[in-house]
Amino acid sequence: MTDPNAVEAAPRSIAAVERDTGLTKDTLRVWERRYGFPNPGRDAFGERLYPIDQVDKLRVLRRLMDAGHRPGKLIHLPMTALMVLGRQERQGSAAAPAHLSAAGLAATDVGEYLALIYSRQPEALRRSLAQSLLRLGLERFVFDVAAPLTGLIGEVWSRGELEIFDERLSVESLQTVMRGALASISSSGAPPTVMLTTIPGEPHGLGLLMAESLLSLQGCRCLSLGVQTPLWDAVLAARAHRADVLALSFSSALNAAQVIDSLTELREKLPASTRIWAGGDSPALRRNRLDGVEVLTGLHDISPQVARWRLTMSSERQTN
């Protein structure tokens, strides 16, 4: 029988570290040459193997980089100092991620769901989420439960307080509950027709599901391709279904080049009449302005964005 402690302590391959931390293989290699960290071992074939303590530190480094810190000033700090810095960051943002609203936290006890995740009770978590959805309705559930809980799950996972399977089970519980609610919506199918997806390398689909929920409540016709759709397939699907909008979600796991290059390519290949709406936690969306791409800074932008689109289309019809 395999010793579970031995499995937990097993070093990670570079591909596994990339998946777990969101840091690309190129970044890991550059840091190794430039800073001497990480300092992986090698297997019998010469492939890099990263000790667990280095992977834990890389997770924390990634979270601090997302908060605006430069890796060169962090990478040689001991883990204890990085954890203190991380706590200061959270206290400086009211001890919660930026997308957590005070109203959302007051409306429901998000910590109660987190406790169920820590205690590994996925069935109880799903039941509790479903009850909240019935009580709050889908729109409030998205803003007051799904969005803040997603932020907290990501935060505690980045601190090494959750295993990756804990994070995935909890996200799947949220998705299951929300998909059930979406199936019950009698959407009018009014314009715009919105096609939703993520690009290859972007496996996070919960933000996409929250956006689809809010768009459906606005009466939009929504067509979801799921996650990691090849760019040309997304273009073909948008053309085939005459989508008015292609909506994409980008997490901070993607590097800036992936985000910008993908949006640029999509804009070039899509008809000018098809709008591109981009949202998510990726810093690249806030730092770069792309012609023909409309950036939504948060879920609260969705309703006004739909209203603007409808007003624009109405004005154009009257002009023509």
C-alpha positions in Angstrom: 0.0 0.0 0.0 1.2 3.5 -0.9 2.0 5.7 2.1 -0.2 8.8 1.8 2.4 10.9 3.5 5.0 9.7 1.0 2.7 10.7 -1.9 2.1 14.1 -0.3 5.9 14.6 0.0 6.6 13.5 -3.5 8.4 16.2 -5.6 6.4 17.7 -8.5 7.3 17.8 -12.1 7.6 21.2 -13.9 4.3 20.6 -15.6 2.6 19.9 -12.3 4.1 23.0 -10.7 2.9 25.1 -13.7 -0.7 23.8 -13.1 -0.6 24.2 -9.4 0.9 27.7 -9.2 -0.1 29.3 -12.5 3.6 30.2 -13.1 4.7 29.2 -16.6 7.5 26.8 -17.2 9.5 29.6 -18.8 9.1 31.7 -15.7 10.3 28.9 -13.5 13.4 28.3 -15.6 14.2 32.1 -15.8 13.9 32.4 -12.0 16.1 29.4 -11.5 18.8 31.0 -13.7 18.4 34.6 -12.4 17.7 34.1 -8.7 18.7 30.5 -7.9 15.1 29.8 -6.9 13.4 27.5 -7.3 16.2 25.0 -7.0 14.7 21.7 -8.4 16.3 18.3 -8.3 16.5 16.0 -11.3 15.1 12.6 -11.9 16.8 9.7 -13.7 16.0 11.3 -17.1 17.3 14.7 -16.1 13.8 16.2 -15.8 13.2 18.8 -13.0 11.6 17.8 -9.8 10.4 20.5 -7.3 10.3 19.7 -3.6 6.9 20.4 -1.9 8.3 23.2 0.2 9.4 25.1 -2.9 6.0 24.6 -4.6 4.3 26.0 -1.5 6.6 29.1 -1.6 5.9 29.5 -5.4 2.1 29.6 -4.7 2.6 32.4 -2.2 4.9 34.3 -4.5 2.3 34.1 -7.3 -0.4 35.5 -5.0 1.9 38.4 -3.9 2.8 39.1 -7.5 -0.9 39.3 -8.4 -1.1 42.0 -5.6 1.6 44.0 -7.4 4.8 42.9 -5.8 7.9 42.3 -7.9 9.4 38.8 -7.8 13.0 40.0 -7.4 12.2 41.6 -4.1 10.3 38.6 -2.8 12.0 35.5 -4.0 14.8 35.4 -1.4 12.6 36.2 1.6 11.9 33.2 3.9 8.4 31.7 3.9 7.6 33.2 7.2 8.2 36.7 5.9 6.2 36.1 2.8 3.2 34.9 4.9 3.4 38.0 7.0 3.4 40.1 3.9 0.4 38.2 2.6 -1.5 38.8 5.8 -0.7 42.5 5.5 -2.0 42.6 2.0 -5.3 41.0 3.1 -5.6 43.4 6.0 -5.0 46.3 3.7 -7.9 45.2 1.5 -10.3 44.8 4.5 -9.1 41.2 5.0 -10.9 40.1 1.8 -10.3 39.9 -1.9 -11.1 42.9 -3.9 -14.2 41.4 -5.4 -15.7 40.7 -2.0 -18.4 43.3 -1.2 -19.4 44.2 2.4 -23.0 43.7 1.4 -22.3 40.3 0.0 -20.5 39.2 3.2 -23.3 40.5 5.3 -26.0 38.8 3.3 -24.8 35.3 4.0 -22.2 33.6 6.1 -19.6 32.7 3.5 -17.4 31.4 6.3 -19.9 28.7 7.0 -19.3 27.3 3.5 -15.6 27.5 4.0 -15.9 25.5 7.2 -17.7 22.7 5.2 -14.9 22.8 2.7 -12.2 22.5 5.4 -14.1 19.6 7.0 -14.4 17.9 3.6 -18.2 17.6 3.5 -19.0 18.2 -0.2 -22.5 16.8 0.0 -23.4 19.1 2.9 -21.8 22.0 1.0 -23.9 21.3 -2.0 -27.1 21.1 0.1 -26.2 24.4 1.9 -25.5 26.2 -1.4 -28.7 24.9 -2.9 -30.7 26.2 0.1 -29.1 29.6 -0.2 -29.9 29.7 -3.9 -33.6 29.1 -3.2 -33.6 31.7 -0.5 -31.7 34.4 -2.3 -32.5 33.8 -6.0 -29.9 33.4 -8.7 -28.7 37.0 -9.1 -28.1 37.6 -5.4 -26.6 34.1 -5.1 -24.0 35.0 -7.7 -23.1 38.3 -6.0 -23.5 37.4 -2.4 -22.3 33.7 -2.3 -20.7 32.4 -5.5 -18.3 35.4 -6.2 -17.1 35.9 -2.6 -16.8 32.2 -1.9 -14.8 31.7 -5.1 -12.4 34.4 -4.0 -12.0 32.9 -0.5 -11.4 29.4 -1.9 -8.6 30.8 -4.2 -7.0 32.7 -1.3 -6.9 29.8 1.2 -5.7 27.4 -1.5 -2.9 29.8 -2.4 -1.8 29.8 1.2 -1.6 26.0 1.1 -4.5 25.5 3.4 -6.5 23.4 0.9 -5.5 20.5 -1.4 -6.2 20.9 -5.1 -8.9 18.2 -4.8 -10.6 20.2 -2.0 -10.6 23.3 -4.3 -12.0 21.3 -7.2 -14.7 19.6 -5.2 -15.9 22.9 -3.8 -15.9 24.6 -7.2 -17.8 21.6 -8.7 -20.4 22.0 -6.0 -20.9 25.6 -6.9 -21.1 24.8 -10.6 -23.6 22.0 -10.0 -26.0 24.2 -8.1 -25.7 27.0 -10.5 -26.2 24.8 -13.6 -29.4 23.5 -12.0 -30.7 27.0 -11.6 -29.7 28.0 -15.1 -31.7 25.1 -16.5 -34.8 26.4 -14.9 -34.6 29.9 -16.3 -37.2 30.7 -19.0 -35.0 33.1 -21.0 -36.7 35.3 -23.6 -33.8 34.7 -25.9 -33.6 38.4 -26.6 -30.6 40.0 -28.2 -27.7 40.0 -27.8 -26.9 36.4 -28.5 -23.8 35.8 -26.3 -21.4 33.0 -26.9 -19.2 32.2 -23.9 -15.9 30.3 -23.5 -12.3 30.5 -22.4 -9.1 30.2 -24.5 -6.8 27.1 -24.4 -4.8 27.0 -21.2 -7.7 28.6 -19.2 -9.4 25.8 -17.3 -11.3 28.0 -14.9 -15.0 28.0 -15.9 -16.8 29.3 -12.7 -16.5 32.9 -13.7 -17.9 32.1 -17.1 -20.8 30.3 -15.4 -21.5 33.3 -13.2 -21.5 35.6 -16.2 -23.8 33.2 -18.1 -26.2 33.3 -15.1 -26.4 37.1 -15.0 -26.7 37.4 -18.8 -29.5 34.8 -18.9 -31.3 36.8 -16.2 -31.1 39.8 -18.5 -33.0 37.8 -21.1 -30.0 37.2 -23.4 -29.7 34.1 -25.5 -26.6 32.4 -24.1 -24.5 29.7 -25.8 -21.7 28.3 -23.8 -18.8 26.4 -25.4 -17.3 25.5 -22.0 -13.7 26.0 -21.3 -10.5 25.9 -23.4 -12.0 26.3 -26.9 -9.4 26.6 -29.7 -9.5 30.1 -31.1 -10.5 29.1 -34.6 -13.3 26.9 -33.3 -14.6 29.8 -31.2 -14.6 32.0 -34.3 -16.4 29.3 -36.4 -19.0 28.8 -33.7 -19.6 32.5 -33.3 -20.1 32.9 -37.1 -22.3 29.8 -37.3 -24.7 30.9 -34.6 -24.5 34.6 -35.6 -23.4 35.6 -32.1 -23.6 39.3 -31.3 -21.0 38.9 -28.6 -18.2 36.6 -27.8 -17.6 36.7 -24.0 -14.4 35.4 -22.6 -13.2 34.9 -19.0 -9.5 35.2 -18.1 -8.1 34.2 -14.7 -4.8 35.4 -13.2 -3.4 31.9 -14.1 -2.7 33.1 -17.7 0.3 35.3 -18.5 -0.3 38.6 -20.2 1.0 37.5 -23.6 -1.5 34.7 -23.7 -4.4 37.1 -22.9 -3.3 39.8 -25.3 -2.3 37.6 -28.2 -5.6 35.6 -28.0 -7.8 38.7 -27.9 -5.9 40.2 -30.8 -6.2 37.1 -32.9 -9.9 36.8 -32.1 -10.6 40.4 -33.0 -8.8 40.0 -36.3 -10.8 36.8 -37.3 -14.2 37.8 -36.0 -16.6 40.0 -38.0 -16.6 43.6 -36.9 -20.3 43.2 -35.9 -19.4 40.6 -33.3 -18.4 42.3 -30.1 -15.8 40.9 -27.7 -16.4 41.2 -24.0 -13.5 40.2 -21.8 -13.6 39.8 -18.0 -12.0 38.1 -15.1 -9.1 38.5 -12.7 -6.3 38.7 -15.2 -4.2 41.9 -14.6 -3.5 42.0 -18.4 -7.0 43.1 -19.0 -6.6 46.2 -16.8 -3.1 47.1 -18.0 -3.7 46.9 -21.8 -6.2 48.5 -24.0 -7.1 46.7 -27.2 -9.2 48.2 -30.0 -12.4 46.3 -30.5 -12.3 44.6 -27.1 -14.6 45.8 -24.3 -13.3 44.9 -20.8 -15.7 44.3 -18.0 -14.2 45.1 -14.6 -16.5 42.9 -12.7 -19.8 41.0 -12.6 -21.6 44.2 -11.8 -20.6 45.5 -15.2 -22.7 42.9 -17.0 -26.2 44.5 -16.7 -25.0 48.0 -17.8 -23.0 46.4 -20.6 -26.1 44.6 -22.0 -28.2 47.8 -21.6 -25.5 49.8 -23.6 -25.4 47.2 -26.3 -29.2 47.2 -26.7 -29.3 51.0 -26.7 -26.5 51.1 -29.4 -28.3 48.6 -31.6 -31.6 50.4 -31.2 -30.0 53.7 -32.2 -28.3 52.1 -35.2 -31.6 50.6 -36.4 -33.3 54.0 -36.2 -30.5 55.7 -38.1 -30.7 53.1 -40.8 
